[in-house]
Amino acid sequence: MLSYLADFEAYFGPLRLFRYLTLRAAFAGLTAMGIGFIIGPFLLSQLRRLSAKQSLRGKDEVGDLAALHASKAQTPTMGGLMISISVTISVVLWARPNSYVYTALMVYWGLTIIGFCDDYLKISKASSVGLLGRYKLIGQACLTIFALLMLLSFPDTALKARELWIPFYKNLVISEMPLWFLTPFLFLILSGSSNAINLTDGIDGLAIGCTVTVALAYAIMAYAAGNAIIADYLFISFIPGTGELTIICAALLGSSLAFLWYNSHPAEVFMGDTGSLALGGLIGIIAFMIHQPLTLIIVGGIFVIEATSVILQVGSFKFRGKRIFKMSPIHHHFELKGWHENKVVIRFWILSLIFAMAGLATLKLR
């Protein structure tokens, strides 16, 4: 919205600064962070008043981990609302609306609602079991179809949405993906990324801290994809209009830092599925729209490792009757090995930063 002030530069010269994407991205991050700090205390007080407490699994389900996490029983959840509100207001203020921005926000809020329903059921039933997995998948499938309809309905985005680019290769791989391939491909990205962050959100500050590095990496990628000169220099796909996704990534970065202030150990609030499912979906749809979906495997390396550890653990127990890890996701394995929660989180943050830099390196290594 504020970007349109640049149209009045003839009346006041400095207004032309609002035309610059970098300036708007910086202010979007600061705005989202500021909103987060402003609404954070109020939201926390309301969640405590409503007794929106995180439901933890008992010793019969998680063994010794129950004792390690016993102090978290009174911590409120649904803190992801703080991130959603901060990001949305900041994006409305600083982004120049286009189909990419609308698609990203609709997917984000769609998954926020699904996550909210899951958290609400857990709280109302005082159980760690919320919305059934199949209903989450149905919701994610509906959002996949909605996103494709949005992108394929506009001439300026229809052709670009069908292109497939892969890391380390400087040429277009598929110019027009057929719908029978495109639909499950996008569904896999959205559901995979949202569920991976959901699995990572198990200890204080872990998921949101890793989200900071991923958001920063994709802010840079979105800016490059929307800039013809940079895209040509790096041999990546130039997609007009995706530069505005830099604003969303910057807002996500700022709001994540604000949320981390309250979610750092000992956490005052958890994001819950309200936050984790939505964050993963937002990152996934942005990665898809800027033609960097497979790079997400590298940039979001921590999320991939967490999800893979669960798959390996379940598969090993089902087919061999033995566990690979003391517990999955893998961050719980290290907790049960005696690592303090803070040590696990900080080491995973370091790895997440390394993965983000490795992902950015793929822009040039082609």
PyMOL commands that set and color helices and strands:
alter all, ss='L'
color gray80, all
select helices_A, chain A and resi 2-8+13-19+21-49+59-62+65-68+70-72+80-94+99-125+133-152+155-161+179-200+206-225+228-234+242-263+272-289+296-299+301-320+330-336+341-361
alter helices_A, ss='H'
color red, helices_A
deselect
rebuild
show_as cartoon
